[in-house]
Amino acid sequence: MNILDYTAVELSDRIKKGEIKVAEAVEAVFARIDEQEETLNCYITLEKEKALARAGEVQKQIDEGTLTGPLAGVPFAIKDNLCTEGIRTTCASKILSNFVPAYSAEAVANLERAGAVIIGKTNMDEFAMGSTTETSYFGDTRNPKDTEHVPGGSSGGSAAAVAAGECFAALGSDTGGSIRQPASHCGVVGMKPTYGTVSRYGLVAYASSLDQIGPLTKDVTDCAAVLEAIASHDAKDSTSMMREDTDFTLALVKDVKGMRIGIPKDYFTEGLDSEVKEAVLAAAKVLEAQGAVLEEFDLSLVEYAIPAYYTIAMAEASSNLERFDGVKYGYRTEDAKDLHAMYKKSRSEGFGAEVKRRIMLGSFVLSSGYYDAYYLKALKAKALIKKAFDHAFAKYDLILGPVAPTTAPKLGESLSDPLKMYLSDIYTIAVNLAGLPAISVPCGEDKKGLPIGLQLIGDCFAEKKLIQAAYTYEQCKEGN
């Protein structure tokens, strides 16, 4: 069996048994990167020498018996908006193209404590603003399943790298579906945990009240193992939760008997591609055959999710991106006559079109005279959406639906129509507004062979139910 065919947990198991060396796994990943990277463009920065040096350290700790976890020795990719000490962190933007952080994000540090080997930083939509990984200053990433199509976004580089065997697992960030949607488009597993489960310390903020870090993996077992490794309370992040139930691998149980699953009628109306609808409802039947109780219901408020999300996200983005001014770090223009000209020129030359659009819209909705009309109204809609989910979870254990209305669009299709791109997040963004956990699991392909994802949504802190249902589906679907 080729080393790259193993899942992350299987690879670690083989390494601990002495069948594979950590350096062999790293070399195998870089050999695959050499073959495909020119076409796919999954990475912005690769660190082969550092990865091989780290492989030697990890191998020694495994041999000594001090590293025994399920991810020890596994080569990982990290989305390029997570700070990595001594490794360039660009957020796929010209304005941070030369930024090398002096510290690592807490989630990255947790992974390294678990024995992971970081091999590089993956491509993404600039500052995580986009759904296709086409707004990157470093060029598009292509979908390994069909290189004429996008991998989704904004964590498209991470999803594509996992799907293409250019790493064994990866970290992404999810502000409105940015882990689940590329996972769906690339045919891998992606999870957004409950807000506050994974520390945001070291994650370059897009919308602080919505951002959450999560795993992109080959299967549900890997997803549970990675989430268990990165989840922790962190005093450095004021939104970090103190949780006692982060032993997520215990939920890898094939059993959904009696589990109540709600299917929102609102998610299966016009706008949903017929092949996506068919695949998702077929996946629901698999869970029903295993003893789950399925029921359709009205979730309502779905039409308010997109305007509320984009109003809040853009407002927070305009505030968060204020710090990139060319003074302390990042890109600085060369020909400014005074301080204000330097600010203006550095930002106008450093930010891409989509980022500028969102900063301007965010500044507008926060401005005097419009704050009440837009931002305050969006916050009220957010509270109502959370209430609608609370009402649903009083009756159901999980909610089942699609991840995206269609399979991966062709390159260039979405950028010409930003509104169409924003609407592609319709099934994912409400989860972030309500701070809920959700998982995307592959559930089929369309006629062109492009992957389709099934989304399962849980109540706050119900990751174990999600993992159990996703694992059961994965074990029982056709072909397993």
N, C-alpha and C positions, 0 to 999 in steps of 0.2 A: 504493500500500500504506500502511495506517495505521502510524504510527511504532510503536505499541504491539504490532504483530504481529511485529516483528523480535525475534530472540533478542538476548541481550546482546552476543555477538561480532559479529553482523550489524550491530547499531546502531553499535558502536564503529567498525566498518569504514566505514559511511556517514558518520560524523562526521569521520573522518580524511580521507575523500575530499572533504569540504566540502559534501556533499549535505544534511546535517542539522546544526544547531547544538546544542550541549549544552543550552542554555537551552530550546530547542524540545522536547527529549526530557523535560526536567524539567517543563515546562508541561503536556505531554501526560499525564504520570503524575498530576499534581495535578488535571487536569480529570477523569480517570477516578476518582480518589479522591473528588472532589466528587460524582460521580454515584452511587457505590456504597457509600461508607464508612458511611453511616448504617445500612444494612442489614447489611453484612458485619462491621464493627468489627475490621478487621485491625490497626489501629494504636492505640497508646496515646499517642504523641507524634509530631507532624508538625512539620517545620522548613522551611517553604517559603522564607522569606527567606534563611536560611543556605544552603539548597540552591541557590538562584539566584545568590547571591554566589559560592559555590564553583564553580558552572557557569561563571561568567565567568573565574575563575582557571584552571580546567582547559582551557577553550577557548583561552586565551592560550598555555598550554604546548603544546597540540596544534598550534596554528598555528605556533609557534616550532620545533616538531619535537623538543621535549624529552620529550614523552609519546607513546610509540608502541605501547604494549602493547595486548593484545586487549580490555581492559576500560576503556580511557581514555574518559571522558565518560559512563559508564553509571550511571543512577540505581539505587541499591541500598537495600534495607531491612535493618535490623539487629534481631535478636531483643533484647528488652528486658532480658536478663540479661548483655549485653555492655556494658561501660562505654564511654561516648562523652563525650569532653571537652566540657563546656559544654552537653551535652544530657541532659535528665532520664533517669535509669535506674532503673526501679521494680521490676523482676522481677515485675510485675503484682501487687504487694502494697501494702497500705495502709502497712505499716511503712517502705517506701522511697518512698512516693508523692511526697516532696519532695526526693529525693536527686539532686544534680547532680554527677557526678564531675569531678575536676580532671585526669584523664588518660583516654586511650583504651586499650581492649584492644589487644594486639599484632596480633590478626587484623584488627581494624578499621583500625589504622594501616597495615598492609600493603596493605589494599584501597585506602586513600586514596593511598598511594604509587603504586599502579597506575593512579590517575586516576579512581577511583570517586567518585560524588556521593552522599552519605548523605542520604536524604530523610526518614527518621523511624525510630521504634522500634516494633517489632511486638508485638502482644498474645501472651500465652502463658499456660500454667497457672502459677499462683502458685509462684515459686521453681522452676519446671520440674517441679512435682509433679502429674502428671496425664497423661492420654492423650487429652484431648478439647478443651482450651482452654476449659473451663467453670469452672475454679477461680480464674480471674482476678478481682481486685478491681474491674477496669474492665469487667466484663461479658463475655458469651460472644462468640467469633468464630464466624461461620457459614460453611459450606462454599459456595464460589461455584458449585459444580456443582448444588447443591440446598440452599437456605437453611434447610430443615427439619432438616438434618443437621449434625453437627459436622465440623470440618476435620481432626480428629485433634489430637494434642499430644505434647509440650508446645510444639513450634515451630509451632503451628497458624496463628498470625498471619502468619508468614513464608511458609508454604506457600500459604495462601489469597491473600496479596498477589501472589505470583508467578502463581498460577492465574488471578487476576482482572485481571491487567494493571495492578495498582497499584504495581508496580516491575518491573524487568527481571530481577533476581535478588536473593537474600537470604541472610543468614547465619542459621543456627540452631545449637542445641547438642543433643547426643545423649548421654543417660546410659543409656538402655535401649531406644532406638528412637525418640527424640523428633525426629529429622530424617526417618528413613525412613518411619515410620508416617503422619505427616501428608502426606508426599510421595505416598505410596500413595493416601490418601483424597482428595487434591485433584488427582491426575493430573499431578504434576510429577516431576522427577528430584531425588533427595536422596541425599547421600552422607555416611557416617560414616567418616573416615579412621582409619588405624592410630593407636592411642593414642600421643601424643607428637609426632605429625607437625605439628599446629597448636598453637601456644602457647596455654595456658590463662590466661596473664597478663591480668587484666582481665575474665575470665569470673567472674561471681558463682557461687561453688561450691555445687553440690547434693551430689554424691558425687564427691570429688576423684579417686578411683582409676578412675572410670568415665566422667566427663564428657569430651566431645571436641567441638570446634567443626567445622562443615562447611557446605557449600553447599546451597541449594535453588534450582533453576534450571529453565528451560523445556526444555532438552535436554542430552544427554551432553556435547556440545562445550562448552557454557557451564560445565557442572560441572567439567570438566577445567581450563578456563581459570581459574575461581575458585579451585579447590584449589591450582593452581600459584601463584597470587598470594598466598594466605594462609599457605601452608606455609613455615615457616622455623624455624631453631634460635634459641632465645631464652634468654639467660643468666638472665633474670628468672623463668623457669619451670624448676624443677629436674627436671621430667618431660619436658622438651622434648628431642627427638632431633636429632642431627646427621645429616642425610641428604643424599646427593649425587644422588639419583634423583628429584628433584621436578619434572622437566620433563614433567608429566603429559600435556600436549597432544600429545606425540609418540606417545602410545598410541592416538590417534584413527585406528585402522586397521581396515578392514573385513575381518577374517580371524580365524576361530576353528578353522581346520583342525587336527585332531589335539589340540585342547584337551580335557582330560579333565574332565568335569563330574559331580560326585556329587550324587545326589538323595536326601536322607535320608527313608527310609520313615516315620520317626517324625513328620515334618512333614505327612504326608498321611493321618493317621488321623482318628478321630472329633473333632468340634469345628471342623473346617475346612469352611467353607461350600462347597457343591458348585460354585457358579459361580466362586468364587475358585480352587478346585482345577483346574477345567477350563481357565481362562484361563492359569494358571501352567504347566500341563503343555503347553498349546498353544504357549506361548512357548519351552518347552524343545525342542519339535519344530522350531521355527524355527532354533534354534542347531544342532540335529542335522543339519538339511538343509544347513547351511553347513559341515558337516564336523566338528563337535564330537562327542566320544565321550561318550555319556550312560550312567550306570550307577546303579542304586539301591543304597543301602547302609544299614546301621544306625549312626546317630550315637550312640545311647544317651544316658543322663544328662539328656535333655531335661526329664524330670519334676522334676529337682532345680534347674533353672535359676531358676525363679520364686522358690521360697523362699530360695535362696542370694542372688539379686539383691536382693530386698526387705530381707533381713536386713542385707546389707552397705550398701546405699544408705541405708536409714533410720538405721543407726548413724552413717554419715559425715555425714548431714544433721543429726542432732541435735548433732553436734560443730561443723559448719560454721555453723549458724544461731545458735550461742551468742553470736556477736558483735553480733547485732541486739538491743540492750538499751535503746535510747532515750537513750544517753549522748552519743555523739560525733556521730551523724548519724541521719537518718530520723525516724520518728514518735515523739513522746514524749507520754504521757498528761498531761492538765492537772491532774488532782486526786489527786496522790499525796502522802501525809503524810511518807513517808521514802524512803530509797534503795531498799530491798527492795520496797516497795509500788510504787515507780515502775517497777522492772524487771518485776514481775509484771503490772501493769496495761498497760504499754506493749506487752508481748509478747502478752498475751491479747486486747487490742484491735487490735493490729497484724497478727497472723497470722490467716489463714483456717482453716476446719475441717480441710481435707486436710493442710495444713502442720502443724497441731497434732497431728493423728493420727500423722504420720510422725515428728515430734520425740519424741513420747511412746513410740512403739514402738522407736525407735532408742535412746533412753535406757534403756529396759527391757532390750534385748538386750546392752547394754554394762555393765549393772549387776552388782555383786558377786553371785556365785552363779548368774548366768545367762550370763555372758560365754562360758564354756566350752561350755555346752549349746547356745547359738545362734550367736554371732558366730564363734567359733573353728571350729565345725562348717561354717558357711557358707564360711569361707575355704578349708577343706579341699575342699569341694564345688567351689569356684571353680577350684582347682588341678586337680581331676579333669576338669572341663569343658574346661580348656585342653589337657590331655593327650589328651582324646577328639578335639579339633580337630586337634592335631598329628598324631595317628594318621591322620585323614582326609586331611590335606594331604600326607602322605607318598605318597598314592595319587592324589589329585585336584588339579587346578589351581584349581578353584573349586567352591563348593557352591551349588546352586540350590534355591530354595523360595519360599513366599509371604512377604509382609511382615506381614500381619495375618490372623486367622482369618475375618474378615468385611469387607464394605465399611463405609463410615462409618455409625455408628449415629445414630439420631435424637437431637436435642437433649434432654437430661434423662434419657435412658435409663441412662447409665452412672453418673451421680452417686448414684443411689438404691442402687447395689450396688457399693461400692468393690472387692470381690474380683473381680467380673466385669471391672471396668476393669483390674485388675492382670493378670488372665489374658489380656487382649487383647495383651499384650506377649510372648507365649510364643515367637514366632519371631525376635524382635529382641534380647532381653536377653542371650542367651548370647554374642553377638558382643562386647558391652561387657565382660562378665566375662572374656573371653579377650583383650581389647585388639585385636581384629581389624578390618579395614576391610570395609565392605559398602555396596552401592548399591541404591536402589529405582528402578525404571524402570516407567513405565506400560505395562501389557500387556493392556488391555481394559476393559470395563465390564460391570456386571451388568444385569439386566432393567430396573432403575430408572434406568439411565444413570449410576450411581455408579462412579468409577474403581477399578481393581484394580491393585496393584503387584506386580512381579516382584522378588524379592530375590536378589542375587548376593553371596556371601560369599567373601572371599579370605584367604590366610594373611597374617601380619604383613608389611607393606611390599609387598604385591602389588596396590596400587592400579592399576598400569598394566594388569595382566591384567583386572581388573574393568572398567576403562574401555574396553578393547578389546572385551571380550565384550558389554558394555552398548551400545556404539556399533554393533557388528555387528548386534545384535538390533534396535536402533532403525532402522537403515538397511534391514533386510530384512523387518520385520514388515509385515503387510497395511496398505495405505494409504500406504506410502512408496515 
